Amino acid sequence: MLYGLTSNADHTMITQGSNVKYVWLNPTPALMNNKLRTWAAEANVVPMRIPGYWFDEEGANTPIGATPRPSEKVIYSLHGGAYIFCSASPDAIHSTLVHGVQRIFAVEYRLSRAAPEDTPANAFPAALLDALAGYTYLVQSVGFAPRDIIVEGDSAGGNLALALTRYLVENNGLAGLPAPPGALLLLSPWVDVSYTIPPPGSRAAANATVDYIGAPKLSDYARRAFLGPRDPLDPYISPGSNDPRMPSVSFDGFPRCFVVAGGAELLIDEIGVLVERMKSMGDKVTYYEAPDEVHAYILFSWSEPERTATFRAIAKWLEDL
């Protein structure tokens, strides 16, 4: 998995370095259905060329975009950062490859901005368009079978992983569109982008006093920047919202999914709503909760022994794919 921490890199540039493996991804406007075109027009965003980065297991040096070995699995990584910061760039990444997976590909999707603090830019569905371009590259240019792709995302990246998979599932059969991936790996996914306030007595309300995320000004800005003109009560945006006005959220056709949460994280209730809805998939969904751990604890080396235990659980799940 990959975790974008801090970097000045963005979708307009690449990180330079002798060991940096990057590609420029072509936009995929032909793969947009009418609904996605309408969303993009309303947000004033268009498909565009963006970079992506390859990462190898330690000691390996696989050529950029090398043809997959038979049945080789790849992790397609979508970094977190509330859609407003962090990066897929190698200088921002702490990477850990799960046993059995030799390569990771990470896309440098566009980050959102909102007025009045900044010039508005890259609201939904900009990141979805970019994620679609990266996924299409893995299938149509590199040659990975969709069943061998594990789409992984942490926090906002988990939100994006769900949106990408929903688009691929709902439009399966659209000319040129790749089939949905073989698996989803969601690490502390941000799945309610509405302005829900945790009710008194809820787990989220209790965790707000101990988790490191949730500064009101930052979370308000992130929501405004990402949403743009969109209503947050949409399955593509807030599949874990418990708002009674939320439309029905279906997971029919979704692949197997492994969901990780920290028992002390602020997002615990919305992740719980997501998992409960995913139970319609039967045994295709696996939920793993680490007691007393905060949001995206798997990023932090001091989150032991829970961090190692989580990696082992993920590796075991991958073995059974």
Backbone hydrogen bonds, N-H to C=O, Kabsch-Sander energy under -0.5 kcal/mol:
donor,donor_aa,acceptor,acceptor_aa,energy
3,Y,94,H,-0.9
5,L,3,Y,-0.6
5,L,92,A,-3.4
13,M,10,D,-1.5
20,V,17,G,-1.2
21,K,54,W,-0.5
22,Y,20,V,-0.6
23,V,52,G,-2.2
25,L,23,V,-0.5
25,L,50,I,-3.9
31,L,28,T,-1.7
32,M,29,P,-1.5
37,R,33,N,-2.3
38,T,34,N,-2.2
39,W,35,K,-2.5
40,A,36,L,-2.4
41,A,37,R,-2.3
42,E,38,T,-2.4
43,A,39,W,-1.8
44,N,40,A,-0.7
44,N,41,A,-0.7
45,V,40,A,-2.5
50,I,25,L,-1.3
52,G,23,V,-2.2
53,Y,106,A,-3.1
54,W,21,K,-2.7
55,F,104,I,-2.4
57,E,102,Q,-1.4
60,A,57,E,-2.2
66,A,63,P,-1.8
72,E,69,R,-2.4
74,V,148,D,-2.1
75,I,103,R,-1.9
76,Y,74,V,-0.6
76,Y,150,I,-2.7
77,S,75,I,-0.8
77,S,105,F,-2.7
78,L,152,E,-2.4
79,H,77,S,-0.5
84,I,81,G,-2.1
85,F,81,G,-1.7
92,A,89,S,-2.1
93,I,90,P,-0.8
94,H,3,Y,-1.3
95,S,93,I,-0.6
96,T,1,M,-2.3
101,V,98,V,-2.1
102,Q,73,K,-0.6
103,R,73,K,-0.5
104,I,55,F,-2.3
105,F,75,I,-2.7
106,A,53,Y,-2.7
107,V,77,S,-1.2
108,E,51,P,-2.6
109,Y,107,V,-1.5
112,S,83,Y,-3.2
113,R,121,A,-2.6
118,D,114,A,-2.4
121,A,113,R,-1.7
124,F,226,F,-3.5
126,A,123,A,-2.6
129,L,125,P,-2.4
130,D,126,A,-2.0
131,A,127,A,-2.7
132,L,128,L,-2.2
133,A,129,L,-1.7
134,G,130,D,-2.1
135,Y,131,A,-2.2
136,T,132,L,-2.4
137,Y,133,A,-2.0
138,L,134,G,-1.9
139,V,135,Y,-1.7
140,Q,136,T,-3.2
141,S,136,T,-0.6
141,S,137,Y,-1.8
142,V,137,Y,-2.3
143,G,138,L,-0.9
144,F,138,L,-2.6
148,D,145,A,-2.4
149,I,146,P,-1.7
150,I,74,V,-2.8
150,I,148,D,-0.5
151,V,149,I,-0.6
151,V,183,A,-2.3
152,E,76,Y,-2.9
152,E,150,I,-0.7
153,G,185,L,-2.1
154,D,78,L,-1.2
155,S,187,L,-2.4
157,G,154,D,-2.5
158,G,155,S,-0.7
159,N,155,S,-1.5
160,L,156,A,-2.3
161,A,157,G,-2.4
162,L,158,G,-2.0
163,A,159,N,-2.1
164,L,160,L,-2.8
165,T,161,A,-2.2
166,R,162,L,-2.6
167,Y,163,A,-2.3
168,L,164,L,-2.3
169,V,165,T,-2.6
170,E,166,R,-2.9
171,N,167,Y,-1.5
172,N,169,V,-1.2
174,L,171,N,-2.7
177,L,174,L,-2.3
182,G,146,P,-1.6
182,G,149,I,-1.3
183,A,149,I,-1.3
184,L,256,R,-2.3
185,L,151,V,-2.6
186,L,258,F,-2.8
187,L,153,G,-2.6
187,L,185,L,-0.5
188,S,186,L,-0.7
188,S,260,V,-2.9
190,W,155,S,-2.1
191,V,189,P,-0.9
202,S,199,P,-2.0
206,A,202,S,-1.8
207,N,203,R,-2.6
208,A,204,A,-1.5
209,T,206,A,-1.1
210,V,207,N,-1.8
211,D,207,N,-2.8
219,S,215,A,-2.7
220,D,216,P,-2.3
221,Y,217,K,-2.1
222,A,218,L,-2.6
223,R,219,S,-2.1
224,R,220,D,-2.4
225,A,221,Y,-2.9
226,F,222,A,-2.5
227,L,223,R,-2.8
228,G,224,R,-1.8
230,R,227,L,-2.5
234,D,232,P,-2.2
237,I,234,D,-2.0
238,S,234,D,-3.1
240,G,191,V,-3.4
241,S,238,S,-1.9
246,M,243,D,-2.2
250,S,248,S,-0.6
254,F,251,F,-1.9
256,R,182,G,-0.8
257,C,284,K,-3.0
258,F,184,L,-2.3
259,V,286,T,-3.1
260,V,186,L,-3.0
261,A,288,Y,-2.1
263,G,290,A,-3.1
264,A,293,E,-2.7
265,E,262,G,-1.9
268,I,265,E,-1.4
271,I,267,L,-2.3
272,G,268,I,-1.8
273,V,269,D,-2.0
274,L,270,E,-2.3
275,V,271,I,-2.7
276,E,272,G,-2.3
277,R,273,V,-2.2
278,M,274,L,-2.2
279,K,275,V,-1.0
279,K,276,E,-0.5
280,S,277,R,-1.3
281,M,278,M,-2.8
282,G,279,K,-2.0
284,K,281,M,-0.9
285,V,282,G,-1.1
286,T,257,C,-2.7
288,Y,259,V,-3.0
290,A,261,A,-2.3
293,E,290,A,-1.6
297,Y,294,V,-1.4
299,L,296,A,-2.2
300,F,297,Y,-1.8
303,S,300,F,-1.9
304,E,302,W,-1.7
307,R,303,S,-3.0
309,A,305,P,-2.3
310,T,306,E,-2.2
311,F,307,R,-2.2
312,R,308,T,-2.2
313,A,309,A,-1.9
314,I,310,T,-2.5
315,A,311,F,-2.6
316,K,312,R,-2.3
317,W,313,A,-2.1
318,L,314,I,-2.5
319,E,315,A,-1.8
320,D,316,K,-0.9
320,D,317,W,-0.7
321,L,318,L,-1.5
